[in-house]
Amino acid sequence: MAQNILLIQANATDAAAVLNALSGSHKGHIEWVDTCALGLTRLAILGKQDQPQESGISAVLVDLQLPDAAGIGAFDRIYAANPQIPILILSSIQDEETAKLAIQRGAQDYLLKGRLDDHLLPKAIAGMIDRAAITEALFDEKERAQVTLNSIGDAVISTDVKGRVTYFNIVAEQLTGWQRAEALGRQLEDVFRLIDRNSRAVIPNPMDMATRTNEIVGIPATSILIRRDGVESAIEDSCAPIHNRRGDVTGAVMVFHDVSMSRALSQRLVHLAQHDSLTDLPNRDLLNERLTQAIAAAQRRHAALGVLYLDLDRFKHINDSLGHSVGDRLLQSVSHRLRECVRASDTVSRLGGDEFVILLLDVAHAQDAAICADKLIKAIGLLYTIDDIELHITVSIGIAVYPGDGTELKTLLQNADSAMYEAKEHGRNNYQFYRADLNSRAIERQLLENGLRHAIERNELELHYQPIVNLTTGAISGVEALLRWLHPPLGAVPAVDFISVAEESGLIVPIGQWALQQACAQFNDWQRARLPVPGLAVNISAVELRSRGFVDSVAATLSETGIDPGRLTLELTETFIMQDSKATKLVLNALRSLGVQLALDDFGTGYSSLSYVRRFPIDVLKVDRSFVLNLSSNADDASVVSAVINMGKSLRMRVVAEGVETPEQVEFLKEHGCSEAQGYHFSHPLRADAVPRFLRQPPKHTPTGQTAHSPRRQLST
């Protein structure tokens, strides 16, 4: 590559000597100027960095005895014009000291003018240019390294063998609080303080260890860096020794970064993976981990522990009718109450939906678990207010105790789950301990649920109709449609055995829609046949009433079957009206706007009061059969029945007594003004095709001379 040289020489003879010495070997262009000013001008033009390499200046040869500048001052001016271009001083013996001073200020070398020849001068120029190129390359490399180290996200510190700081990048300044200029030359311990997160003890200097051991050294995962202002940061780092060409250790370098945020995020991710996102309770995975550990500990210590399986009763009704937002907030409130009922050492977990499991450690006696369960039931049963909506909810709890009810995680959870379903079967809002026979019952329940899923399509469901009698006239005032399931392998399955399963699984909604459609269609057939059936009553589950679109479904059924809405009575339970009075009233008013009648079934078994019932558009109160059964022998039951009848009168409601089986019961009801009754005394539930035959039978006289249809004659059909 051609190397252009600028010669600044006042003496023409000396300039000719230089040109002659270079003429044989130099391949580039040599430009000669005789004043400092001209030299500076040419440097300004040809020495620019954006000049092509073939037209730029590769080196400057200068005699410091110039007409317009002399001595070190001349050098300073030329050097300042372009410090990157290497300069060779041409000096006389008398000016040799000045030439040496120029080297100290940036010149590459000097030669005595009297000793120039065609070997020495080209060699000196070539060496000077090479050294300048190497110096420039080293500068570029150092600058590149400096920019790189300041641009990366990690802090970098280096020290010499004595532990003094020799390098400190920008990130190191930020993390330590020390400026680079302050840190350089100090001992590392002055600017880099590490302590253990747990013990707060000082952690030894890792750079010193890397230097002494000549090995890469990491720091403990619990390391905390104390910044100059006292702020603490979790860091991760590694240190490595630095070697010279001979392999000797000359110091160490440390690269580290702040992991406070990433470590917090990691801990948060671990927490999220082990906790329920809605309630922040431990999830199934964390429960399994803790239960496994608890079983192992209990086995070593010969201790007991309790597993409580909780399921909120009819939560799905609330979720479906009021929306998931209300349902979620209710679950959060329930979770808070559960935590308050147990010790800090116990675990309250949410498995999903409305199911929770509580692990009780160190249970001295099984009764301790029962005491806790009773406390939970009372706490959950207290009133909830969400968005001005008042809610009541109950809980069913199953209890399994280690080791008696199982010694493995899966067994304990399954047995507690079986006990929970037993609590459901016992009317909900109670707890039950696991028994060995519950597993077979759980299997039976699963079989029932599986069968119910196909009962409609397989035509296994049918409706029977029980007459309702006017106690004043003895005439039939209507019939109540009662659901029956004819299961091929199991035979006739009692409603008490499958209705709760249908409600828990949500299958009651399509089954209820089918029942209402069938009952209304059958009633319409009777009306067209002019049979004396004035009214139809159909039981409606609270699950159906809470389901979306229920009112529209009833309206559609009335329209499709064409029956008079005033002849249809929908029977609902006290449980429904006790849940969220505002939403309940909206649903009941919507049904009343269709023209249907509303009955409160099994009245007296719940918590309804006169003032509470008055809030809703109820037309009929139905006295529960449990009170009617012992009218003649139990004064308390008789008082309840009498009170319900009087309540109905005061509210201008019809009162229907259920489960009437004896003439004595009929006489009591009539004496106290009960308007209607149903039960085996009048008729068992009938298939649809048996109803016309029942209506054609001659009536018999009641004890007071009134007439009623004889159950004996009905049973003989």
matplotlib code that plots the C-alpha trace (Angstrom):
import matplotlib.pyplot as plt

x = [0.0, 1.4, 2.5, 2.4, 4.9, 4.9, 8.4, 8.6, 12.2, 13.4, 16.9, 16.7, 20.0, 18.8, 15.4, 17.3, 19.2, 16.0, 14.4, 17.5, 17.6, 14.0, 14.0, 15.1, 12.8, 9.8, 6.8, 4.5, 4.3, 6.6, 5.5, 8.0, 7.1, 9.5, 7.5, 5.5, 2.4, 2.5, 2.9, -0.1, -2.1, -1.3, -2.0, -5.4, -6.2, -4.5, -4.5, -8.3, -9.6, -12.2, -9.5, -8.9, -5.9, -4.0, -4.2, -3.8, -0.6, 1.0, 3.9, 5.4, 9.2, 10.0, 13.1, 12.3, 14.4, 11.8, 11.7, 8.2, 8.5, 11.4, 12.1, 9.6, 7.0, 7.1, 6.6, 3.7, 1.8, 2.4, 1.5, -1.7, -2.8, -3.2, -2.0, -2.8, -0.2, 3.3, 6.1, 9.8, 12.1, 15.1, 17.6, 21.0, 23.4, 23.0, 19.1, 19.2, 17.8, 14.9, 14.3, 14.2, 11.7, 9.5, 9.4, 8.2, 5.4, 4.3, 6.9, 7.6, 11.4, 14.3, 17.2, 20.3, 20.4, 24.0, 23.5, 20.7, 21.1, 18.9, 18.8, 18.4, 15.8, 13.3, 13.7, 13.0, 9.9, 8.5, 9.0, 7.4, 4.4, 4.0, 4.2, 1.6, -0.7, -0.3, -0.8, -4.0, -5.2, -4.6, -6.4, -9.4, -9.4, -9.3, -12.0, -14.1, -13.6, -14.4, -17.6, -18.6, -18.0, -19.9, -22.8, -23.4, -25.9, -23.3, -20.9, -17.2, -14.4, -10.8, -8.0, -4.3, -2.6, -2.7, -6.5, -6.5, -9.1, -7.8, -11.0, -14.6, -17.3, -20.5, -22.8, -20.3, -20.6, -24.4, -24.5, -21.8, -22.5, -18.8, -17.5, -14.8, -12.3, -12.9, -12.7, -9.5, -6.6, -8.7, -8.8, -11.8, -13.3, -13.7, -16.0, -17.5, -19.1, -20.9, -23.0, -25.0, -28.8, -29.6, -26.8, -25.8, -22.2, -19.6, -18.7, -14.9, -13.5, -14.1, -11.4, -8.8, -9.8, -9.6, -6.1, -4.9, -6.3, -5.8, -9.4, -12.7, -14.7, -18.4, -20.3, -23.0, -26.6, -27.5, -25.1, -26.2, -24.3, -24.3, -24.3, -22.4, -25.6, -26.7, -29.2, -29.1, -29.2, -29.1, -26.3, -24.9, -21.2, -18.1, -14.5, -11.6, -7.8, -5.9, -2.6, 0.3, 2.1, 4.1, 0.9, 1.6, -1.5, -1.5, -4.9, -8.6, -11.7, -15.3, -18.5, -21.7, -25.3, -28.3, -30.8, -33.1, -36.0, -35.4, -35.1, -38.3, -40.0, -38.7, -40.1, -43.4, -43.6, -42.9, -45.6, -48.1, -47.3, -48.1, -51.1, -54.6, -54.7, -58.1, -57.7, -53.9, -54.4, -52.1, -53.2, -53.4, -49.7, -48.6, -51.2, -49.9, -46.3, -47.3, -49.5, -46.7, -44.3, -46.9, -47.6, -43.8, -43.4, -46.5, -45.2, -41.8, -43.4, -46.4, -48.7, -52.1, -53.3, -56.6, -57.7, -61.0, -62.6, -65.0, -67.5, -69.7, -73.4, -75.2, -72.4, -73.0, -76.5, -75.0, -72.3, -74.7, -77.4, -75.3, -72.3, -68.7, -67.7, -69.9, -69.0, -65.3, -65.6, -67.7, -64.9, -62.4, -64.5, -64.9, -61.2, -60.5, -62.9, -61.3, -57.8, -59.1, -60.5, -57.2, -53.8, -50.8, -49.2, -52.3, -52.9, -56.0, -55.9, -58.3, -58.5, -60.7, -64.3, -65.9, -63.8, -61.3, -59.0, -57.7, -54.7, -54.7, -51.3, -50.8, -54.4, -54.4, -57.9, -60.4, -62.7, -60.3, -61.0, -64.7, -64.4, -62.5, -65.2, -68.0, -66.1, -65.8, -69.5, -70.5, -68.0, -69.0, -72.7, -72.6, -74.1, -72.1, -72.7, -71.3, -72.3, -75.2, -76.3, -76.9, -75.8, -76.1, -74.1, -73.4, -70.6, -70.4, -67.3, -65.8, -63.1, -60.4, -57.8, -54.3, -53.4, -56.8, -58.5, -55.4, -51.7, -51.2, -52.0, -54.3, -56.3, -56.7, -58.0, -60.4, -61.8, -62.3, -64.0, -66.3, -67.1, -67.9, -70.5, -72.0, -72.4, -74.3, -76.5, -77.3, -78.8, -75.7, -74.3, -72.8, -69.6, -69.2, -66.3, -65.1, -66.5, -65.3, -68.7, -68.6, -66.3, -69.0, -71.5, -69.3, -69.1, -72.9, -73.2, -70.8, -72.9, -76.0, -74.5, -73.3, -76.7, -78.5, -76.5, -78.3, -81.6, -83.6, -82.3, -83.0, -86.5, -85.8, -87.5, -91.3, -93.7, -96.2, -99.0, -100.3, -103.8, -104.2, -107.6, -109.7, -110.5, -113.6, -115.3, -113.4, -112.9, -109.6, -107.9, -104.9, -102.1, -98.4, -96.0, -93.4, -90.3, -89.4, -86.4, -86.6, -82.9, -82.6, -80.1, -81.2, -84.9, -87.0, -84.6, -86.3, -86.1, -84.4, -81.5, -80.9, -82.2, -79.2, -76.8, -78.6, -78.3, -74.6, -73.7, -75.9, -77.9, -81.1, -81.4, -82.0, -84.0, -86.1, -86.8, -87.9, -90.1, -91.8, -92.4, -93.8, -96.1, -97.5, -98.1, -99.9, -102.0, -103.0, -104.1, -106.3, -107.7, -108.6, -110.2, -112.2, -111.0, -111.6, -108.0, -108.0, -104.3, -100.8, -97.9, -94.3, -91.3, -88.5, -84.9, -83.0, -80.4, -82.9, -84.2, -80.6, -79.7, -79.6, -82.6, -85.0, -87.8, -87.5, -87.6, -90.9, -92.4, -91.5, -93.0, -96.3, -96.4, -95.6, -98.1, -100.8, -101.9, -103.3, -100.4, -102.8, -103.3, -99.5, -97.9, -94.1, -93.0, -89.7, -87.9, -87.1, -83.4, -83.9, -85.6, -83.0, -80.3, -79.8, -83.2, -82.8, -82.0, -84.6, -87.3, -86.4, -86.7, -90.0, -91.5, -90.5, -92.3, -95.4, -95.5, -96.0, -99.1, -98.0, -98.6, -95.7, -95.6, -93.1, -92.5, -91.5, -92.3, -91.2, -88.0, -85.9, -85.4, -88.2, -90.2, -93.5, -91.7, -89.3, -92.0, -94.0, -91.2, -91.9, -94.9, -95.8, -99.3, -99.1, -97.5, -96.9, -96.6, -93.8, -94.8, -92.4, -94.8, -98.0, -96.8, -97.0, -99.8, -101.8, -98.9, -96.5, -97.8, -94.8, -95.5, -99.2, -98.2, -96.0, -98.7, -101.2, -98.8, -98.1, -101.9, -102.4, -99.5, -101.0, -104.4, -102.8, -100.9, -104.0, -102.1, -103.4, -102.0, -101.4, -100.5, -98.2, -97.9, -101.5, -102.1, -104.8, -108.4, -107.2, -104.7, -107.4, -109.7, -107.0, -106.2, -109.8, -110.5, -107.6, -108.6, -106.1, -107.4, -105.9, -103.9, -102.2, -100.9, -101.6, -104.9, -106.2, -103.9, -100.5, -98.7, -100.2, -99.0, -100.5, -102.8, -104.1, -105.3, -108.5, -109.5, -108.9, -111.1, -113.9, -114.0, -116.9, -115.7, -116.1, -117.2, -114.6, -114.9, -116.9, -119.3, -117.3, -116.1, -112.7, -111.3, -110.5, -106.9, -107.9, -109.9, -107.1, -104.6, -106.8, -106.6]
y = [0.0, 3.5, 5.6, 9.3, 11.4, 15.1, 16.6, 19.9, 21.2, 24.8, 23.9, 22.8, 20.8, 18.9, 18.3, 17.0, 14.6, 13.2, 12.8, 11.1, 8.7, 7.7, 7.7, 4.1, 2.3, 4.5, 3.7, 6.5, 10.2, 12.6, 16.2, 18.9, 22.2, 24.7, 26.4, 25.4, 27.2, 25.3, 22.1, 22.9, 23.7, 20.4, 18.5, 20.2, 19.1, 15.8, 14.6, 14.5, 11.1, 11.0, 11.3, 8.1, 6.1, 6.7, 10.5, 10.8, 11.4, 8.3, 10.1, 13.5, 14.3, 17.6, 19.7, 21.9, 24.8, 26.5, 30.1, 30.7, 28.4, 26.7, 24.3, 22.4, 25.1, 24.1, 20.4, 21.2, 23.0, 20.3, 17.5, 19.3, 19.5, 15.7, 13.6, 10.3, 10.8, 9.6, 12.2, 11.7, 14.5, 15.5, 17.0, 18.4, 17.3, 20.7, 20.2, 16.6, 17.4, 19.2, 16.1, 13.9, 16.3, 16.1, 12.3, 12.7, 14.9, 12.4, 12.1, 8.5, 8.9, 11.2, 10.9, 13.1, 14.9, 14.1, 10.4, 9.8, 7.2, 5.1, 2.2, 3.9, 6.4, 4.1, 1.6, 4.2, 5.5, 2.0, 1.1, 4.4, 3.8, 0.2, 1.3, 4.0, 1.5, -0.9, 1.9, 2.9, -0.7, -1.1, 2.2, 1.0, -2.3, -0.7, 1.8, -1.0, -3.0, 0.0, 0.8, -2.9, -3.2, 0.0, -1.2, -4.6, -5.0, -6.6, -4.8, -5.4, -4.8, -5.9, -5.8, -6.3, -9.0, -6.8, -6.4, -2.8, -1.8, -1.3, -1.2, -0.1, 0.1, 2.2, -0.6, -1.2, 2.5, 2.1, -1.0, 0.0, 3.7, 4.5, 6.6, 5.1, 7.8, 7.3, 3.5, 3.1, 2.3, 1.5, -1.9, -3.9, -4.3, -0.5, -0.4, -3.9, -5.1, -8.5, -10.0, -13.2, -12.6, -15.0, -14.6, -11.0, -12.2, -10.6, -12.8, -13.0, -11.2, -13.5, -11.7, -12.4, -16.1, -16.3, -14.7, -17.0, -20.3, -19.4, -20.7, -19.3, -18.5, -17.9, -16.4, -17.9, -17.6, -15.8, -12.9, -9.3, -6.3, -3.3, -0.1, 2.9, 4.5, 1.3, 0.0, -3.8, -5.8, -9.5, -10.3, -13.2, -13.2, -15.1, -14.2, -15.3, -14.8, -12.6, -14.0, -12.5, -14.1, -16.3, -17.6, -15.7, -14.3, -10.6, -9.9, -10.9, -9.8, -10.0, -9.9, -9.5, -8.3, -7.4, -10.3, -8.7, -8.3, -11.6, -13.4, -11.8, -12.7, -16.3, -16.5, -15.0, -17.6, -20.4, -18.9, -18.7, -22.3, -23.5, -21.2, -20.6, -17.4, -16.3, -16.9, -17.2, -20.4, -23.4, -25.4, -29.1, -29.5, -27.6, -29.5, -32.8, -31.8, -30.7, -33.7, -36.0, -34.3, -34.3, -38.1, -38.8, -36.6, -38.2, -41.7, -40.9, -39.3, -41.8, -38.8, -38.3, -35.7, -34.7, -34.1, -32.1, -32.1, -29.1, -28.4, -25.4, -26.3, -25.1, -22.6, -23.3, -21.8, -18.5, -18.5, -19.2, -16.7, -13.8, -14.2, -15.3, -11.9, -12.3, -16.0, -15.2, -12.6, -15.0, -17.6, -15.1, -14.2, -17.9, -18.5, -15.7, -17.2, -20.6, -19.2, -17.5, -20.8, -22.8, -22.5, -21.0, -24.5, -25.9, -25.7, -24.4, -25.2, -24.8, -27.6, -25.7, -24.6, -24.6, -27.5, -26.9, -29.2, -28.4, -30.3, -30.3, -31.2, -32.8, -34.0, -35.5, -37.0, -37.4, -35.1, -32.3, -32.5, -32.5, -29.3, -27.6, -28.7, -27.4, -24.1, -23.9, -24.6, -21.8, -19.4, -20.2, -20.0, -16.3, -13.7, -12.4, -9.0, -8.5, -5.5, -4.9, -8.5, -10.6, -14.2, -17.3, -20.4, -23.6, -26.2, -30.0, -31.4, -34.9, -35.9, -38.6, -39.1, -40.5, -43.3, -44.9, -43.8, -44.2, -44.0, -42.6, -39.3, -40.6, -42.7, -40.0, -37.5, -40.1, -41.1, -37.5, -36.9, -39.9, -38.6, -35.2, -36.7, -38.5, -35.1, -34.0, -37.0, -36.1, -32.8, -30.7, -28.1, -30.8, -32.9, -36.6, -38.9, -41.5, -45.0, -48.1, -48.5, -45.0, -46.1, -48.4, -45.6, -43.2, -45.8, -46.0, -42.3, -42.1, -44.8, -42.8, -39.7, -41.6, -43.1, -39.7, -38.3, -40.6, -41.0, -38.6, -39.8, -43.4, -42.6, -43.8, -40.9, -40.6, -38.5, -39.7, -37.4, -37.2, -35.6, -32.6, -32.5, -29.5, -30.3, -28.2, -29.7, -33.0, -32.2, -32.5, -29.1, -30.3, -32.7, -32.6, -34.0, -36.2, -37.5, -41.2, -42.9, -46.4, -47.5, -50.7, -52.5, -50.8, -50.7, -47.8, -45.3, -43.2, -39.5, -38.9, -41.0, -39.2, -35.6, -34.5, -36.2, -34.3, -31.0, -31.5, -32.4, -29.7, -32.4, -31.2, -28.3, -30.4, -32.9, -30.1, -28.6, -32.1, -32.6, -29.2, -29.7, -33.2, -32.2, -29.2, -31.2, -33.9, -31.3, -29.8, -33.3, -33.6, -30.2, -31.0, -34.3, -32.1, -34.1, -32.3, -31.5, -27.7, -27.3, -28.6, -28.3, -28.9, -29.0, -26.6, -27.1, -24.1, -25.0, -24.5, -21.2, -19.9, -21.0, -18.4, -18.3, -20.2, -17.7, -17.6, -21.4, -21.4, -18.8, -20.9, -24.1, -22.2, -21.0, -24.3, -26.4, -23.7, -24.2, -21.4, -20.0, -19.5, -23.2, -23.9, -23.8, -23.9, -25.3, -24.1, -24.6, -22.3, -22.8, -20.8, -17.8, -17.6, -17.0, -13.4, -11.9, -9.2, -11.6, -14.1, -11.5, -10.5, -14.1, -14.7, -11.5, -12.4, -15.8, -14.1, -11.8, -14.8, -15.6, -18.7, -19.5, -19.9, -22.4, -22.7, -26.4, -28.2, -25.1, -25.2, -27.1, -24.1, -20.7, -18.6, -16.3, -14.5, -11.2, -13.0, -14.8, -11.6, -10.1, -12.6, -13.2, -16.6, -18.0, -21.3, -22.7, -26.4, -28.0, -30.5, -34.1, -34.5, -32.3, -33.9, -37.4, -37.0, -34.6, -36.8, -37.8, -34.8, -31.5, -29.6, -30.8, -30.0, -26.4, -26.0, -27.1, -24.8, -21.9, -22.4, -22.6, -19.4, -17.7, -18.7, -17.3, -14.0, -13.7, -14.8, -17.8, -21.3, -23.9, -27.5, -30.3, -33.0, -36.6, -37.0, -40.7, -41.0, -39.7, -38.2, -36.0, -34.9, -34.0, -32.0, -30.1, -29.3, -28.1, -25.7, -24.4, -26.0, -25.6, -28.5, -31.7, -34.6, -37.9, -41.7, -41.1, -39.7, -41.4, -42.6, -40.9, -42.2, -42.8, -40.4, -43.1, -43.9, -40.4, -40.6, -43.9, -42.4, -39.4, -41.7, -43.6, -42.9, -40.9, -42.1, -40.0, -38.3, -38.4, -35.2, -36.2, -34.7, -36.8, -37.8, -40.4, -43.7, -44.7, -48.4, -48.2, -46.4, -49.0, -51.7, -50.3]
z = [0.0, -1.0, 2.0, 1.5, 3.5, 4.3, 4.6, 6.4, 5.8, 5.4, 4.1, 0.4, 0.7, 3.7, 1.9, -1.2, 1.1, 2.5, -0.9, -2.3, 0.6, 0.0, -3.8, -4.2, -1.7, -1.0, -3.2, -2.0, -2.7, -0.8, -0.5, 0.6, 2.2, 3.7, 6.4, 9.4, 8.1, 4.8, 6.7, 8.9, 5.8, 4.1, 7.3, 7.5, 4.0, 3.5, 7.1, 7.5, 8.5, 5.7, 3.1, 0.9, 2.2, -1.2, -0.8, 3.0, 4.9, 6.5, 8.2, 8.8, 8.7, 10.3, 10.9, 14.0, 12.7, 10.5, 9.4, 11.0, 14.0, 15.8, 18.5, 20.7, 19.8, 16.2, 17.1, 19.4, 16.6, 14.1, 16.5, 17.6, 14.0, 13.8, 16.7, 14.9, 12.2, 13.4, 13.4, 12.8, 14.0, 11.8, 14.2, 14.2, 17.0, 18.6, 18.8, 20.0, 23.4, 21.8, 19.7, 22.8, 24.4, 21.3, 21.7, 25.3, 23.8, 21.2, 18.4, 17.4, 16.9, 15.8, 13.4, 13.1, 9.8, 9.2, 9.4, 6.9, 4.3, 2.0, 4.5, 7.9, 6.9, 5.1, 7.9, 10.6, 8.7, 8.1, 11.8, 12.9, 10.7, 11.9, 15.5, 14.9, 13.3, 16.2, 18.7, 16.8, 16.7, 20.4, 21.1, 19.0, 20.7, 24.2, 23.2, 21.9, 25.1, 27.2, 25.3, 25.4, 29.1, 29.7, 27.5, 28.9, 31.8, 34.1, 36.4, 35.9, 38.4, 38.1, 40.7, 40.8, 42.9, 45.9, 45.7, 44.5, 42.0, 38.4, 36.4, 37.3, 34.6, 34.7, 36.0, 38.8, 39.7, 39.8, 41.9, 44.4, 44.6, 44.0, 41.1, 38.9, 39.7, 43.5, 43.3, 41.2, 43.5, 46.5, 48.1, 46.8, 50.3, 50.5, 47.5, 47.3, 50.6, 50.6, 53.4, 53.8, 53.4, 56.3, 58.8, 57.9, 58.3, 56.0, 53.0, 52.2, 49.2, 46.2, 44.1, 46.7, 46.7, 42.9, 43.0, 45.7, 44.3, 40.6, 40.0, 39.0, 42.1, 42.5, 45.4, 47.6, 46.3, 49.5, 48.8, 49.3, 48.1, 50.4, 48.3, 49.5, 50.7, 52.5, 49.9, 49.6, 46.4, 45.7, 43.3, 41.4, 40.2, 39.3, 39.6, 37.5, 37.8, 35.2, 33.8, 32.0, 29.1, 31.4, 33.1, 36.3, 38.2, 37.9, 39.4, 39.0, 37.3, 38.6, 36.6, 38.6, 38.2, 40.3, 40.6, 43.1, 40.6, 38.8, 42.2, 43.4, 40.1, 40.4, 44.0, 42.8, 40.0, 42.5, 44.7, 41.8, 40.8, 44.3, 45.2, 43.9, 41.9, 43.2, 47.0, 47.3, 49.3, 48.7, 45.6, 45.1, 44.4, 47.5, 49.6, 48.3, 49.2, 52.7, 53.3, 52.2, 54.6, 57.4, 57.0, 57.1, 60.3, 61.9, 61.2, 62.8, 65.9, 66.1, 65.9, 64.2, 61.8, 60.3, 56.7, 56.3, 52.8, 52.4, 49.7, 49.7, 49.5, 46.4, 45.5, 41.8, 42.2, 43.3, 40.7, 37.9, 39.0, 40.3, 38.0, 38.5, 39.9, 42.9, 43.1, 43.1, 45.9, 47.9, 47.6, 48.7, 51.8, 52.6, 52.3, 54.7, 57.3, 56.8, 57.5, 60.7, 62.0, 62.0, 63.5, 61.6, 61.4, 59.6, 55.9, 54.2, 50.5, 47.6, 45.1, 42.7, 42.3, 45.7, 47.2, 50.0, 52.0, 55.5, 56.9, 60.7, 62.2, 65.6, 66.2, 69.7, 69.3, 66.5, 68.4, 67.9, 64.1, 64.9, 67.0, 64.2, 61.7, 63.9, 64.1, 60.4, 59.8, 62.1, 60.5, 56.9, 57.8, 58.9, 56.6, 53.6, 52.0, 48.5, 46.4, 48.8, 48.2, 51.3, 50.9, 53.0, 52.3, 54.1, 53.9, 54.1, 55.6, 55.5, 58.0, 57.6, 60.4, 59.9, 60.5, 61.2, 58.0, 55.7, 55.8, 52.3, 50.7, 48.1, 50.5, 53.1, 50.5, 48.9, 52.3, 53.4, 50.1, 50.6, 54.1, 52.6, 50.3, 53.3, 54.9, 51.7, 52.1, 55.6, 54.5, 54.1, 56.6, 58.8, 59.1, 58.9, 59.8, 57.3, 57.6, 55.8, 54.0, 52.5, 49.6, 48.2, 48.6, 46.7, 43.9, 43.9, 43.7, 40.7, 39.0, 39.7, 38.2, 35.1, 34.6, 35.0, 32.2, 29.8, 31.6, 29.4, 26.0, 27.1, 28.2, 31.8, 33.5, 34.0, 36.0, 38.5, 39.8, 43.3, 43.8, 46.0, 47.8, 48.9, 52.5, 52.5, 49.4, 49.1, 45.4, 43.6, 43.5, 41.4, 41.1, 41.9, 39.4, 41.0, 39.2, 39.0, 37.5, 36.2, 36.0, 34.0, 36.3, 39.6, 39.0, 40.4, 42.0, 44.8, 44.1, 47.5, 46.1, 42.9, 43.1, 45.3, 42.8, 40.0, 41.8, 42.7, 39.1, 37.5, 35.7, 37.5, 35.0, 31.8, 33.9, 35.4, 31.9, 30.7, 33.7, 33.3, 29.6, 30.1, 33.0, 31.2, 28.0, 30.0, 31.9, 28.5, 27.3, 30.5, 29.9, 26.3, 27.6, 30.0, 33.0, 36.4, 37.1, 38.1, 38.7, 38.2, 40.7, 39.6, 41.9, 40.9, 42.3, 43.6, 41.0, 38.2, 39.7, 39.8, 36.3, 33.5, 31.3, 33.6, 33.4, 29.7, 29.6, 31.7, 29.4, 26.3, 27.9, 28.6, 25.1, 23.5, 25.6, 25.6, 29.3, 31.4, 33.5, 36.4, 36.7, 37.1, 40.5, 40.8, 44.1, 45.5, 48.8, 51.7, 50.8, 47.7, 49.2, 52.0, 49.4, 48.3, 48.9, 46.2, 43.4, 44.6, 44.6, 41.0, 39.8, 41.7, 40.4, 36.9, 37.3, 38.8, 35.8, 33.6, 35.6, 37.4, 41.1, 43.5, 46.5, 49.3, 49.7, 52.9, 54.9, 58.5, 58.0, 57.3, 58.9, 57.3, 59.4, 58.8, 58.1, 55.7, 53.7, 53.3, 51.1, 48.3, 46.0, 47.5, 47.0, 48.8, 51.9, 52.0, 55.5, 55.6, 56.0, 59.0, 61.1, 59.8, 60.6, 64.4, 64.7, 67.1, 69.3, 69.3, 70.7, 69.3, 65.8, 66.2, 67.3, 64.3, 61.9, 63.6, 63.4, 59.7, 59.0, 60.9, 59.1, 55.7, 56.7, 57.8, 54.5, 52.5, 51.3, 50.6, 52.9, 51.7, 54.2, 52.8, 53.9, 55.2, 55.9, 58.6, 59.1, 62.4, 60.6, 58.2, 61.1, 62.8, 59.6, 58.9, 62.4, 62.2, 58.8, 56.5, 53.0, 51.1, 51.7, 49.9, 50.9, 51.0, 52.7, 49.4, 46.9, 46.2, 43.2, 40.0, 36.5, 34.0, 32.5, 36.0, 36.8, 34.6, 36.3, 39.7, 38.9, 37.8, 41.1, 43.5, 46.5, 50.1, 53.1, 55.3, 59.1, 59.0, 56.3, 53.4, 50.6, 49.4, 47.0, 48.7, 48.5, 48.8, 45.6, 43.9, 44.9, 43.4, 39.9]

ax = plt.figure().add_subplot(projection="3d")
ax.plot(x, y, z, "-o")
ax.set_aspect("equal")
plt.show()
